[in-house]
Amino acid sequence: MKKLVYFLSVLMALAFSNSAYSGGHKTIALIQINQQAQFFTDMNKGAKAQAKKNGHKMVIFNANNDPTAQNNAIETFIQQGVDGLIVVAIDTNGIMSAVIQAANAGIPVVAIDAILPDGPHISQVGVNNYGAGVMIANNFLEYVDSNMGGKAKIGIVGALNSTIQNVRQKGFTDTLSKNPKVNVVGIVDGRNVSEKAMSAAENLFTANPSMNAVYTTGEPALVGAIAATEAQGLEKEIKIFGWDLTSHSINGIEEGYVISVVQQSPYNMGTYAVNVLKDTFNGKSVPRVIDVPITLVTKSNVSQFK
């Protein structure tokens, strides 16, 4: 029954896509994580705009944070005979069987953002998440030395169901483990949903009243941690470091309790992924890995992101 619901939802999405675009000679399906986070909606905008520019049809499947839904959607798109797939995986290992099925059916697959294991996908578009985790950890340690007397107690609001956010978390914690003056007091799971991240952050703050910093591994976690900080009136006590700007985090940077945010370019990720498929359709070779640049946004450069 569940599979039937996903199948019907994909059919409806395809019908909408066909009515939204005309003249497209190829159909591309984007398997998305959710459509609540601005990061993913920006990615969708980039992909749709580039697909339209290239004369392709685009359909986007919203998995609502359910990895099983992603697998089922890929199987359905294979049955529908789409020409190319773009996958933003929740479970990078669990999705591989569906990716292999698509490749065996002659459908090229581009992985975007979340890094898939070695497999038949033609290209990986995204950022070095571990390296960026290391980068913001070093920025945090510099802040600790210059503004916190060299000591800190930090909590982490992650998304433990997201492979890619676990990589960001590992890059951060591996770097902190080399500094005995910084203690990680707790890690909570926001499940990649801002409301759940807010609740998890509030519990983290309540359980650790002496903590003075928090690291968040994605946009929903950052939004949730900011909301929890404001709800508990902790703007002067807790400094926030995290991923993916929104208006909430920009305001927090300007007010001084959000210190730095890793900013990706999800719009460009969508654009690059669609163009990889365009080149593949035209018989051109494509890079195995496409790195999309990142920026560390702080008070000194936040104005350019408004």
Number of C-alpha atoms within 10 A of each C-alpha: 6 9 15 11 12 20 21 13 16 23 17 13 18 23 12 14 18 16 10 12 16 12 10 16 10 17 19 28 27 28 25 23 23 20 18 14 18 16 21 20 17 18 23 24 16 21 29 24 16 22 26 17 11 15 16 21 25 29 28 20 23 21 22 14 20 15 19 16 21 27 22 21 26 26 19 20 24 23 12 13 14 22 21 25 28 27 27 24 28 25 21 18 13 15 21 19 13 17 26 17 15 25 19 12 12 14 20 24 26 25 24 26 22 22 24 25 11 8 12 17 22 18 22 23 26 25 21 18 24 18 15 22 27 21 17 23 22 15 15 23 21 13 17 18 13 10 10 12 10 14 16 22 19 22 24 28 29 28 25 17 17 21 18 24 23 18 20 24 27 17 20 25 18 14 16 20 12 9 12 9 15 16 16 17 18 16 20 20 18 28 19 27 21 22 18 18 29 24 18 24 30 20 13 22 24 12 12 15 10 14 21 20 23 28 29 31 30 29 26 29 32 33 26 27 33 28 21 23 23 14 12 11 11 15 19 12 13 21 24 27 26 31 27 25 25 19 11 14 27 22 16 20 23 15 13 16 22 25 22 29 27 22 20 20 18 24 20 21 25 28 20 22 28 29 17 25 25 21 12 15 14 9 9 10 11 15 11 12 14 17 14 16 13 15 14 18 22 18 15 10 10 18 11 7 11 9
